[in-house]
């Protein structure tokens, strides 16, 4: 699962929106188009787990990356100036 793979009609999670898939002698045939199934380039292609990306790649083959912020939350949050009736009720000019 290190490399990103294109979605293929032979995948167990692949589904046709027209319900026109037919398996013939090892090939996947589309009864709607009367031709071999195109896979992810077809506009009726679906993924059972909703992992089909817009560029035709399978979202299950991508590895997630996370980044951590070096700044503290107190440094990011700035004071919010309050005016009018809210200032009178809170009895403060600035929050945080």
DRENPA-3360 file (N, C-alpha, C; in nm, 2 decimals, always signed):
BEGIN
1 = XXXXXXXX = +0.08/-0.12/+0.00/+0.00/+0.00/+0.00/+0.08/+0.13/+0.00 ~ +0.21/+0.12/-0.04/+0.29/+0.23/-0.04/+0.27/+0.32/-0.17 ~ +0.23/+0.26/-0.28/+0.21/+0.34/-0.40/+0.07/+0.36/-0.42 ~ +0.03/+0.48/-0.48/-0.10/+0.51/-0.51/-0.14/+0.43/-0.64 ~ -0.26/+0.37/-0.63/-0.31/+0.29/-0.74/-0.43/+0.35/-0.80 ~ -0.45/+0.34/-0.93/-0.57/+0.38/-1.00/-0.68/+0.28/-0.96 ~ -0.80/+0.33/-0.95/-0.92/+0.24/-0.92/-0.95/+0.15/-1.04 ~ -0.97/+0.02/-1.01/-0.99/-0.07/-1.12/-1.12/-0.14/-1.09;
9 = XXXXXXXX = -1.19/-0.19/-1.20/-1.32/-0.26/-1.18/-1.30/-0.40/-1.12 ~ -1.18/-0.45/-1.11/-1.16/-0.58/-1.05/-1.15/-0.57/-0.90 ~ -1.15/-0.45/-0.84/-1.15/-0.43/-0.70/-1.28/-0.48/-0.64 ~ -1.28/-0.54/-0.52/-1.40/-0.58/-0.45/-1.49/-0.47/-0.41 ~ -1.43/-0.35/-0.39/-1.51/-0.23/-0.35/-1.56/-0.15/-0.46 ~ -1.53/-0.18/-0.59/-1.58/-0.11/-0.70/-1.72/-0.14/-0.73 ~ -1.80/-0.04/-0.76/-1.94/-0.06/-0.79/-1.98/+0.03/-0.91 ~ -2.07/-0.02/-1.00/-2.12/+0.06/-1.11/-2.25/+0.13/-1.07;
17 = XXXXXXXX = -2.26/+0.26/-1.09/-2.38/+0.33/-1.06/-2.50/+0.28/-1.15 ~ -2.47/+0.23/-1.27/-2.58/+0.18/-1.36/-2.61/+0.04/-1.34 ~ -2.54/-0.03/-1.25/-2.55/-0.17/-1.22/-2.54/-0.25/-1.35 ~ -2.43/-0.22/-1.43/-2.42/-0.27/-1.57/-2.29/-0.36/-1.58 ~ -2.23/-0.40/-1.47/-2.10/-0.47/-1.47/-2.14/-0.62/-1.49 ~ -2.06/-0.68/-1.58/-2.07/-0.82/-1.61/-1.93/-0.88/-1.62 ~ -1.91/-0.99/-1.56/-1.77/-1.05/-1.56/-1.77/-1.16/-1.67 ~ -1.69/-1.15/-1.77/-1.68/-1.24/-1.88/-1.53/-1.28/-1.90;
25 = XXXXXXXX = -1.51/-1.41/-1.88/-1.37/-1.47/-1.90/-1.26/-1.39/-1.85 ~ -1.27/-1.34/-1.73/-1.16/-1.27/-1.66/-1.16/-1.12/-1.69 ~ -1.25/-1.07/-1.78/-1.26/-0.93/-1.81/-1.38/-0.87/-1.75 ~ -1.38/-0.74/-1.73/-1.50/-0.68/-1.67/-1.57/-0.60/-1.79 ~ -1.69/-0.64/-1.82/-1.76/-0.59/-1.93/-1.88/-0.50/-1.89 ~ -1.90/-0.38/-1.95/-2.00/-0.29/-1.92/-2.12/-0.31/-2.02 ~ -2.23/-0.35/-1.97/-2.35/-0.37/-2.06/-2.41/-0.24/-2.10 ~ -2.39/-0.13/-2.02/-2.44/+0.00/-2.06/-2.37/+0.06/-2.18;
33 = XXXXXXXX = -2.24/+0.04/-2.19/-2.16/+0.10/-2.30/-2.13/-0.01/-2.41 ~ -2.16/-0.13/-2.38/-2.13/-0.24/-2.47/-1.98/-0.25/-2.50 ~ -1.90/-0.24/-2.40/-1.75/-0.24/-2.42/-1.69/-0.28/-2.28 ~ -1.56/-0.29/-2.28/-1.49/-0.32/-2.16/-1.51/-0.20/-2.06 ~ -1.51/-0.24/-1.93/-1.53/-0.13/-1.83/-1.41/-0.05/-1.82 ~ -1.42/+0.08/-1.82/-1.31/+0.18/-1.81/-1.26/+0.20/-1.67 ~ -1.34/+0.16/-1.57/-1.29/+0.17/-1.43/-1.32/+0.31/-1.38 ~ -1.22/+0.38/-1.32/-1.24/+0.51/-1.26/-1.27/+0.62/-1.35;
41 = XXXXXXXX = -1.24/+0.61/-1.48/-1.26/+0.72/-1.58/-1.41/+0.72/-1.62 ~ -1.49/+0.62/-1.58/-1.63/+0.62/-1.61/-1.70/+0.71/-1.51 ~ -1.80/+0.78/-1.56/-1.87/+0.87/-1.46/-1.97/+0.80/-1.37 ~ -1.99/+0.67/-1.39/-2.08/+0.60/-1.31/-2.00/+0.51/-1.21 ~ -1.87/+0.53/-1.20/-1.79/+0.45/-1.11/-1.81/+0.49/-0.97 ~ -1.82/+0.40/-0.88/-1.84/+0.43/-0.73/-1.75/+0.34/-0.65 ~ -1.72/+0.38/-0.53/-1.65/+0.30/-0.44/-1.74/+0.27/-0.32 ~ -1.75/+0.15/-0.27/-1.84/+0.12/-0.16/-1.80/+0.19/-0.04;
49 = XXXXXXXX = -1.67/+0.21/-0.02/-1.62/+0.28/+0.10/-1.60/+0.43/+0.08 ~ -1.65/+0.49/-0.03/-1.64/+0.63/-0.06/-1.49/+0.68/-0.06 ~ -1.40/+0.60/-0.12/-1.26/+0.63/-0.12/-1.21/+0.66/-0.27 ~ -1.30/+0.67/-0.36/-1.26/+0.70/-0.50/-1.24/+0.85/-0.51 ~ -1.12/+0.89/-0.54/-1.08/+1.03/-0.55/-1.12/+1.09/-0.69 ~ -1.12/+1.22/-0.71/-1.17/+1.28/-0.83/-1.07/+1.25/-0.95 ~ -0.94/+1.23/-0.91/-0.84/+1.20/-1.02/-0.84/+1.05/-1.06 ~ -0.93/+0.97/-1.00/-0.93/+0.83/-1.04/-0.85/+0.74/-0.95;
57 = XXXXXXXX = -0.78/+0.79/-0.85/-0.70/+0.70/-0.77/-0.78/+0.66/-0.65 ~ -0.74/+0.54/-0.59/-0.80/+0.49/-0.48/-0.75/+0.55/-0.35 ~ -0.84/+0.61/-0.27/-0.80/+0.67/-0.15/-0.74/+0.58/-0.04 ~ -0.77/+0.45/-0.05/-0.71/+0.36/+0.04/-0.57/+0.33/+0.02 ~ -0.51/+0.36/-0.09/-0.37/+0.34/-0.12/-0.28/+0.46/-0.07 ~ -0.34/+0.57/-0.04/-0.26/+0.68/+0.01/-0.23/+0.67/+0.16 ~ -0.12/+0.71/+0.20/-0.08/+0.71/+0.34/-0.10/+0.86/+0.39 ~ -0.17/+0.87/+0.50/-0.19/+1.00/+0.56/-0.07/+1.05/+0.63;
65 = XXXXXXXX = -0.05/+1.18/+0.62/+0.06/+1.25/+0.68/+0.00/+1.36/+0.78 ~ +0.06/+1.37/+0.89/+0.02/+1.47/+0.99/+0.13/+1.56/+1.02 ~ +0.10/+1.68/+1.05/+0.21/+1.78/+1.09/+0.17/+1.84/+1.22 ~ +0.27/+1.86/+1.30/+0.25/+1.92/+1.43/+0.30/+2.06/+1.43 ~ +0.22/+2.15/+1.50/+0.25/+2.29/+1.50/+0.35/+2.31/+1.62 ~ +0.44/+2.40/+1.59/+0.54/+2.44/+1.69/+0.49/+2.54/+1.79 ~ +0.39/+2.62/+1.75/+0.34/+2.73/+1.83/+0.24/+2.68/+1.93 ~ +0.23/+2.75/+2.04/+0.14/+2.72/+2.14/+0.01/+2.79/+2.11;
73 = XXXXXXXX = -0.11/+2.73/+2.15/-0.24/+2.79/+2.13/-0.25/+2.94/+2.18 ~ -0.18/+2.96/+2.29/-0.19/+3.10/+2.35/-0.13/+3.20/+2.26 ~ -0.03/+3.16/+2.18/+0.04/+3.26/+2.09/-0.05/+3.29/+1.97 ~ -0.13/+3.19/+1.93/-0.21/+3.21/+1.81/-0.34/+3.29/+1.83 ~ -0.40/+3.27/+1.95/-0.52/+3.34/+1.98/-0.49/+3.49/+2.02 ~ -0.56/+3.58/+1.96/-0.55/+3.72/+1.99/-0.67/+3.77/+2.06 ~ -0.66/+3.88/+2.12/-0.78/+3.93/+2.19/-0.89/+3.98/+2.10 ~ -1.01/+3.96/+2.13/-1.12/+4.01/+2.05/-1.18/+4.13/+2.12;
81 = XXXXXXXX = -1.19/+4.24/+2.04/-1.24/+4.37/+2.09/-1.39/+4.36/+2.09 ~ -1.45/+4.41/+2.20/-1.60/+4.40/+2.22/-1.65/+4.55/+2.23 ~ -1.76/+4.57/+2.16/-1.82/+4.71/+2.16/-1.96/+4.70/+2.19 ~ -2.02/+4.82/+2.23/-2.16/+4.83/+2.24/-2.22/+4.77/+2.37 ~ -2.34/+4.71/+2.35/-2.41/+4.65/+2.46/-2.34/+4.53/+2.52 ~ -2.27/+4.46/+2.44/-2.19/+4.34/+2.48/-2.08/+4.38/+2.58 ~ -2.02/+4.50/+2.55/-1.91/+4.55/+2.63/-1.97/+4.59/+2.77 ~ -2.09/+4.65/+2.77/-2.15/+4.69/+2.89/-2.19/+4.57/+2.98;
89 = XXXXXXXX = -2.24/+4.46/+2.91/-2.27/+4.34/+2.99/-2.15/+4.27/+3.04 ~ -2.05/+4.26/+2.96/-1.93/+4.19/+3.01/-1.84/+4.27/+3.10 ~ -1.85/+4.40/+3.09/-1.77/+4.50/+3.16/-1.62/+4.49/+3.13 ~ -1.60/+4.44/+3.00/-1.46/+4.43/+2.96/-1.45/+4.48/+2.81 ~ -1.34/+4.54/+2.77/-1.32/+4.59/+2.64/-1.26/+4.48/+2.55 ~ -1.20/+4.38/+2.60/-1.13/+4.28/+2.52/-1.15/+4.14/+2.59 ~ -1.17/+4.04/+2.50/-1.18/+3.90/+2.55/-1.05/+3.83/+2.53 ~ -1.02/+3.74/+2.61/-0.89/+3.66/+2.61/-0.78/+3.74/+2.64;
% end
